[in-house]
Amino acid sequence: MAKLTQDDLLKAVEQMTVLELADFVKALEEKFGVSAQAPIATAAPATAAVEGPKEEQTVFNVVLANAGAQKIQVIKAVRELVPTLGLTDAKALVESAPKEVLTGVNKAAAEEAKKKLETAGAKVELK
């Protein structure tokens, strides 16, 4: 079997749909016994209080918390925000809420996406 390079793997990941990528991450977690979720902090470090003001967050993830009663409108909004998603992928994403719709976007894009999804009837969180 030919050895895959990092570039080959990145190209393959770029071509995956959101659902395919979620399944891939799950398979990696099961195969290697790891978790992609960040560990939950039990206590804040004492140095945080004396460090000064925190930097303002510049990169956001748009999370669909709840699709609400108008799922069809929310599916349409998701397809507008993520044009690479087909109808079935967008429907699956909406039905599996809470789910990330966009990752690593700037504040303006995150706010616009939040407004569009909330107008469609969804509940949205920015993280």
N, C-alpha and C positions, 0 to 999 in steps of 0.2 A: 504494500500500500504506500502511495506517495505521501510524503510528509507535507502537511499544510503549513504555510507560513502565516505569520500574524496578519499580513495584508490579505491573504486569501480568506482567512476567517472573518476579518472585518468586512470584506466585500459580501460574504455570504450573509452576515448579520444585517447589513444595510438593505438587503433585498427581502428580508422577512417582514411579514405583516406584524401588527402589534400582538395578535393572538399567537402566531407562530413563535415570536420572541418570548412571550410569557411561558409557553410550553417548554421552550429551550432552556430558559432560566430554571424552571421547575425541575427539568431533567438533570441539569448540572447540580442543583442542590441535592437531589436524591443520590446521584452517582457519587459525589464527593463528600456528602454529609455536612454541607455548609449551608448558610442562609444568606440571602442577598439583603436582608433587612438589617438596618442599623441597630446595634445593641441599645437597649433602653437604659438611660442613666438613672441610677438610684439616688444619687445626691449630687448637687452642684458643687464644683470645686470651690474652695474658700477664696482662691485667687481671683475668681470672676468678679467679685464685688469691688476690688481695688484696681482692676485693669482699666477702667474708664468706660466711655461710651462704646457700644457695639457698632460695627460697620453696618450700614443699611444693606439689606439683601438685594442683590441685583439679578439673580437667576431664580426662576420659579418653576414649579411643576403645577399644572392645572389638573386637579383631581375631581372627577365626577363622583360626588358623594351619594347622590340619589337621583334617579331619573325623573321622579315625579309622576304625575298623572298623564302627561302628554308625551309619551315615549316616542311617538312618530316624529314630533317636532324636534325632540332632543337628538334623535338619530340623524335627522337632516342637518342639525347644527354641527354635530360631530363630523359628519361627512364634509361640511364646508371647512371645518378647522383642519381636518386631516384628509386631504383629497386622495391620498394613496389607499385609504380604506374603502373596500367595497361595501355594498349594502349589508351583506351577512356579517362581515367583520364589525361594522359599526353597530349593528343590532346586538351582536354578542358582547361588545364592549359596554354598551348601555345597560344591558340586562345583567351584567356581572359587576355593577357598581357596588362598592366604591372601587374606582379604577382610574389610573392616570390617563388623561387624554393627550396632554402635551408635556414634554419634559425639557428642562433646560432652556426656557424661553425668557426673554427680558420682561420687565415689569409692564410695559405698554401692551405687549402681545398677550401677556397673561390676563391683564385687566379686560382687554377686548374679548378674549375667549370666554372669560367668566361672565361678562355681560351678555354675550351671545347665547351661552348655555342657560343662564338664568332667565333670559327673555323667553326661551323655549320651554321653561318650566322646570328646569333641573336645579338641584342644589349643588353648589360648587365650592371647593376649597382651594386656596393657593398655598402651596408649601414651598 
